[in-house]
Amino acid sequence: MHAKSQKYKTLALFDFDGTLYLHDSFTGFIFYALRKRHIVKRGLQILPWIQAYYLNFYPAHRMRPKLYASMFKNSDAEEILKLAQDYAQQLIFKLNPKLLEQLIQHQELGHEVVLVSASLDLYLKPVCSYLNIDLICSEVEIKAGKITGFYQTPDCSNQQKKIRILEKYNLDNYAEIYAYGNSKEDVDMLNLATYSYMVRTDQVLPKIVNHKKSAWMF
């Protein structure tokens, strides 16, 4: 008798801000890494866009790169990377216990776990290294020891989440796909999933299926 051909792999996709981490890590990093005087001075330069953003006239996926460029352009890369490493250590101890437990359960079953976030690789890389998970996010550019203020990749939100996931993973290879998010920026990612969870909308986390345990030999 031969084993029945089945796909046993499972993929779990986690958003970060508002999901695995309950707060805004992007804005938090600005205030962690930069002096208040610098923040105010640079913020005044883009004040019309900040106001438009808070009035819902300017979308978040365009505001983040503009805010990042304004705050970090020409900063010393070594200094910012050191601050990002320290900041990541703080984030790790403030993760959402409910979603972290779900993530660990996926890992214990041998599932591939990926953080998919519009936030920055500067501090998300060390977070993912600690959690031992993969990372898809907004990647920043560093040249000649300086933060250029530009992204290497588009802001990783909305449809970009879907595009980046499909570039990296062949979803046909997975028996189940789980996705966890908290906002409309995660909808395209959640639509890829067999089981999805939206923070503050869905009351119960999806039950995690162990396909290897339930597999039968024929």
Buried (B, 14 or more C-beta within 10 A) or exposed (E): EEEEEEEBBBBBBBBBBBBBBBEEBBBBBBEBBBEEEBBEEBBEEBEEBBEBBEEEEBBBBEBBBBBBBBBBEEBEBEEBBEBBBEBBEEBBEEBBEEBBEBBEBBBEBEBBBBBBBBBBBBBBBBBBEEBEBBBBBBBBEBEEEBBBBEBEBBBBBBEBBBBBBEEEBEEEEBBBBBBBBBBEBBBBBBEBBBBBBBBEEEEEBBEBBBBEEEEEEE
